[in-house]
């Protein structure tokens, strides 16, 4: 009977270890996915800011040309 209990305990520990490893891998994948989304959002924001800067620069040039 004791042998059976020890055997079951080992099986359960192995199962728990595998589940823990799987959860860690899933968490790592999720972190990578979130990091990618955040990087894409930062890039999009950068492009929008650059576009706005260019618009303001063109507006400034047009004003300067009107004055001249």
N, C-alpha and C positions, 0 to 999 in steps of 0.2 A: 504494500500500500504506500509506503514511504517513497519507494522508487517512482511510482506513478505520480505522486504529488510533485516530486522533484522534476520529473519529465515535463509535466504540465506547466510548471513554473518557468522552466527554460523556454518552452514554446511561447508562453505569454510574453516573456521578456524579449524574445526575438521579434515577435509581432509588434510590440510596443516600440522597439528600436527602429523597425522598418517604418512604422507610422510616423515616428518622430523625424526620421530622415526625409520621408516624403513631404511632410509639412514644411520642413526647413527648405527643401528644394522649391516648393510652391511659393513660399514667402520670398525666396531669392528671385524667382521669376517675376513675381508681382512688383518687387522693388525695382527691377530692371525696366519693367513696363511703365511704371510711374515715372522713373527717371527719364525715359525716352519721351513721354508725353510732356513732361516739364521742359525738356530741352527744346522740343518742337514749339512749345508755347513761347519760350524765351526768344527763339529765332523769329517767330512770327511777329512778336512785339518789336524786335529790333528792326525788322523790315518795315513795319508800320511807322516807327519813329523816323527811319531814314527817308521814307516816302514823304512824311510830313516836313522834315527838314528841307528836302528838295523843293517841295511846294512853296515853303516860306522863302527859300533862296530865290526862286523864280519870281515870286511876288516882289521881293526887294529889288531885283534887277529891273523889273518892269517899272517900278516907282522911280528908280534912278534914271531910267531912260525918259520918263515923262518930264522929270525935272530938268534934264539936260537939253 
